[in-house]
């Protein structure tokens, strides 16, 4: 009993650290008051999947590193923003994790997709090895754009989630491209066109009819990632209001970025401070049990979240959104258009109906941009390489 009381008091005492402010707290599209909803804020933060450095996992590639301490922070942030998309997809934004409470199978299916072993869809092993194709050797630091490109490729193997992943380049979101991508499973209207539907393996523990219904749907759930550079060496203040608005949208997946060479997963803000989950702590790797359940407490941050001034943010970030339905996407577009009317807020990206004629026309289903493109984008978006020129416009 004493221990239980101590734990509760310690949590409560630490949580006083959260600022006593009239300012609303925004967490991934949800608005809270510190005065009346402290526990709800903490529960929402704790329910997010928290991925940190791990040690003693199976060697990457069989002979590579067995820990990602010191190099894997952006890979872990990529896992966190993608895990939030999978939580929204399979459990819903209202789902909450409660310590000791038996969770549903879909929760463990989501968590298992990120476990540190080579055959998990989005494991550190998969991300590090897929990054080799993007010109990153195993153990090398990633920027936000690289991790977004790698996650997009890995998502094509995740038939259970059946996501459409779009990475909007050149600060431009082209609505037509996204609609084409999300409606790309329309030809699957007949089972004959999709023989894989007959197999139970795809559903990873889901009832078969759910998988079938999803695949016959007219819209694949969208994960939209937008790599941005909001200034040269520090964030341009004119973007701060727009960035805050991104956390207010119900479609928000948050932001990955941080300080130079030190990545964080930003999930909200209060006043002039960003709220984030920090991957910079090393925990032992976790082994799943035979049943697929696993000790999951270390995947939930059970202390008050970290905060930092928005002005300290490195200008190289990627912003994420999840649109489960076409209506969600249309609503998101409307909100972005309204945002362009907010006084004192500079748009971080442009929303256009079709590809501007001066763009090249990449095939949206082409997963491997040619290396010259990848190199050019890498130099522009990744803050570990500050070697860019300022061009006169």
Secondary structure, 3 states (H helix, E strand, C coil): CHHHHHHHHHHHHHHCCCCCCCCCEEECCEEECCCCCHHHHHHHHHHCCCCCEEECCCCHHHCCCCECCCCCHHHHHHHHHHHHHHHHHHCCCCCCCCCCCCCCHHHHHHHHCCCCCCCCCCCHHHHHHHHHHHCCCCCCCCCHHHHHHHHHHHHCCCCCCCCEEEECCCCEEEHHHHHHHHCCCHHHHCHHHHHHHHCCHHHCCCCHHHHHHHHHCCCCCEEEEEEEECCCCCCCHHHHHHHHHHHHCCCEEEEEEEECCEEEEEEEEECCEEEEEECCCEEECCCCCCCCCCCCHHHCCCCCCEEEEHHHCCCEEEEEEEECCHHHHHHHHHHHHHHCCCCCCCCCCEEECCCCCCCCCCCCCCCCCCHHHHHHHHHHHCCCCCCCCCCCC
